Amino acid sequence: MIAATSMETIVKLLLELKPTLLLAEIPVKQLSVRKGNHSTKACGRAFDWLHDIKMSVELKEYKSVRALLPEATWKHYTLFEIEGLREQILLEQAAQKLRACWRKKRPAMFNSDLKKKGN
């Protein structure tokens, strides 16, 4: 019962962070919770780690740089393949820091499901 509630909380927090993490180019396969039974201890560690990401300086920095311009402007830069602008450089630097933070001690439950032998 406790683990199920913990998993719901973890999934809810992950869904809250997912749009920003996708923009920062975190791989999609790492933005879901691996299927299976997870111990209460593993759920606690995963929640703490994810909460630390949410409260991290790296995430705040990425969001603040992203907020410098409207989303439509960022999309236009991508659409018209505009590169090398100062705000793009700042955003990429912030994204690199966020990706490094994401990789650091990431719990195994935030990886793609294991493939079974013979598939």
Order of alpha helices (4+ residues) and beta strands (2+ residues): alpha-alpha-alpha-alpha-alpha
